[in-house]
């Protein structure tokens, strides 16, 4: 889950930059979107791992 925290931090930084850099706002928002998608993929991976562990334990 530490990886998820790092990913979300990067997403936050991109959104913060978008708010401060009006000329490159769309670029930073696109970057934030990419980080958000990585976060969702990380969450999905975590749940697959947890579910697999439960199936193996049963």
Rosetta silent file (secondary structure, phi, psi, omega in degrees, C-alpha in Angstrom):
SEQUENCE: XXXXXXXXXXXXXXXXXXXXXXXXXXXXXXXXXXXXXXXXXXXXXXXXXXXXXXXXXX
SCORE:     score description
SCORE:     0.000 S_00000001
   1 L     0.000  -16.869  175.859    0.000    0.000    0.000 S_00000001
   2 H   -60.670  -35.371  178.760    2.996    2.307    0.268 S_00000001
   3 H   -62.194  -39.267  179.040    3.072    2.328   -3.514 S_00000001
   4 H   -63.230  -39.932  177.953   -0.506    3.603   -3.570 S_00000001
   5 H   -62.553  -42.363  178.653    0.449    6.469   -1.273 S_00000001
   6 H   -63.662  -43.041 -179.642    3.314    7.405   -3.602 S_00000001
   7 H   -63.574  -46.559  179.642    1.054    7.276   -6.655 S_00000001
   8 H   -63.767  -33.411  176.876   -1.624    9.411   -5.004 S_00000001
   9 H   -63.974  -42.253  178.154    1.053   11.906   -3.957 S_00000001
  10 H   -64.383  -41.258  177.298    2.162   12.276   -7.561 S_00000001
  11 H   -59.801  -45.612  179.606   -1.439   12.741   -8.639 S_00000001
  12 H   -60.336  -44.340  179.591   -1.896   15.451   -6.009 S_00000001
  13 H   -61.095  -40.163  178.608    1.268   17.259   -7.110 S_00000001
  14 H   -65.483  -40.565  178.602    0.087   17.294  -10.711 S_00000001
  15 H   -67.030  -36.728  177.287   -3.292   18.694   -9.688 S_00000001
  16 H   -64.661  -43.801  178.049   -1.566   21.305   -7.566 S_00000001
  17 H   -63.143  -37.603  178.748    0.641   22.308  -10.501 S_00000001
  18 H   -61.136  -37.656 -179.903   -2.430   22.520  -12.735 S_00000001
  19 H   -70.158  -29.549 -175.652   -3.948   25.013  -10.325 S_00000001
  20 H   -95.273  -22.860 -174.929   -0.785   27.127  -10.290 S_00000001
  21 L  -114.721   85.939 -174.594    0.308   26.890  -13.942 S_00000001
  22 H   -64.577  -30.104 -179.646   -2.537   28.216  -16.074 S_00000001
  23 H   -69.316  -33.484 -178.176   -0.535   27.966  -19.316 S_00000001
  24 H  -113.558   23.228 -176.308    0.112   24.231  -18.872 S_00000001
  25 H   -53.686  -48.334 -178.158   -3.049   23.424  -16.920 S_00000001
  26 H   -63.104  -37.358  177.125   -4.304   20.824  -19.405 S_00000001
  27 H   -60.662  -48.764 -177.692   -0.932   19.075  -19.437 S_00000001
  28 H   -67.119  -35.356  176.664   -0.872   18.782  -15.642 S_00000001
  29 H   -66.902  -36.889  176.376   -4.476   17.607  -15.501 S_00000001
  30 H   -65.411  -40.517  177.080   -3.667   14.911  -18.054 S_00000001
  31 H   -62.890  -42.537  178.843   -0.690   13.848  -15.961 S_00000001
  32 H   -61.364  -39.989  178.355   -2.903   13.730  -12.870 S_00000001
  33 H   -62.442  -41.265  177.598   -5.374   11.545  -14.753 S_00000001
  34 H   -61.992  -42.389  178.459   -2.591    9.122  -15.658 S_00000001
  35 H   -65.995  -37.267  178.469   -1.546    8.891  -11.998 S_00000001
  36 H   -63.187  -41.575  177.966   -5.166    8.370  -10.977 S_00000001
  37 H   -64.256  -37.386  175.712   -5.449    5.456  -13.420 S_00000001
  38 H   -63.406  -39.682  178.926   -2.256    3.973  -11.971 S_00000001
  39 H   -63.606  -43.655  178.564   -3.755    4.267   -8.501 S_00000001
  40 H   -63.358  -38.756  176.963   -6.903    2.452   -9.597 S_00000001
  41 H   -65.514  -38.392  178.502   -4.801   -0.280  -11.167 S_00000001
  42 H   -65.327  -41.095  177.882   -2.797   -0.604   -7.941 S_00000001
  43 H   -63.415  -45.429  179.387   -5.994   -0.925   -5.903 S_00000001
  44 H   -61.068  -42.426  178.098   -7.333   -3.583   -8.273 S_00000001
  45 H   -60.270  -44.892 -179.482   -4.047   -5.485   -8.035 S_00000001
  46 H   -59.941  -44.702 -179.123   -4.171   -5.371   -4.249 S_00000001
  47 H   -67.744  -37.274  176.235   -7.713   -6.771   -4.162 S_00000001
  48 H   -61.867  -42.495  178.984   -6.839   -9.539   -6.617 S_00000001
  49 H   -63.001  -43.454  179.749   -3.901  -10.510   -4.396 S_00000001
  50 H   -63.575  -44.757 -179.969   -6.075  -10.495   -1.270 S_00000001
  51 H   -65.000  -38.949  178.479   -8.786  -12.559   -2.932 S_00000001
  52 H   -64.409  -40.056  178.593   -6.242  -15.044   -4.241 S_00000001
  53 H   -63.134  -40.677  178.593   -4.751  -15.423   -0.757 S_00000001
  54 H   -64.808  -41.596  179.188   -8.223  -16.109    0.668 S_00000001
  55 H   -64.711  -38.592  179.375   -8.913  -18.744   -1.994 S_00000001
  56 H   -69.082  -31.403 -179.151   -5.591  -20.430   -1.304 S_00000001
  57 H   -75.791  -26.690 -176.173   -6.281  -20.461    2.453 S_00000001
  58 L   -78.707    0.000    0.000   -9.719  -22.065    2.006 S_00000001
